[in-house]
C-alpha cells in the first residue's frame, strides 16, 4: 500500500511538472507552425494552457491529499512533508490565479481590442494590459515550475529521512 501511495504521489507530480516543462515547447511549435495567423495560434495555446491548469489543479489536490495522509500511514515522517505541502499549496494558488484571474482578464482585453490582439493598435490600453498580463502569466508558470522542482527535491529528501 505504501508503494502504491508513493507511486500515485510521484505520478501526480510528474503529470503536473511534465506538462509545465513541455508546454513552452508546444506553444513554440504552435506559433512557428501558424506564424501567419497568430490569432489562431494564440487561441490554441490558450486552450492548451487551460487544459494544463486543470491537470495541475487536479494533480496538485491529489498530491496534497497524499502528502497529508503520508505520515498517518507511515510513508513519511510528519515534519518532512510540511514544506512540500506548503509548496504544493502555493503551486495550486498560482495555477488558480492564472486560470481564474489572468486568463479571463486576457480574454476580456482580447475581445475589447476587437478579437485579434495582434492586429490592434499596440498603444491601445487593452493591448498594453493584455501584453502585461501575458508577461505575468509567463512569470506565474515559471514560478509554479520552480516550486514544483523544489517540491520534488523536498520529497526526495523525505525519502532519505524515511529510510
Buried (B, 14 or more C-beta within 10 A) or exposed (E): EEEEBBEBBBBBBEBBBEBBEEBBEBBEEBBEEBEEEBBBBBBBBBEBBEEBBEBBBEBBEBBBBBBEBBBEEEBBEEEBBBBBBBBBBBBBBBBBBBBEBBBEBBEBBBEBBEEBBEEBEEEBEBBEBBBEBBEBBEEBBEBBBEBBBBBBEBBEBBEEEBE
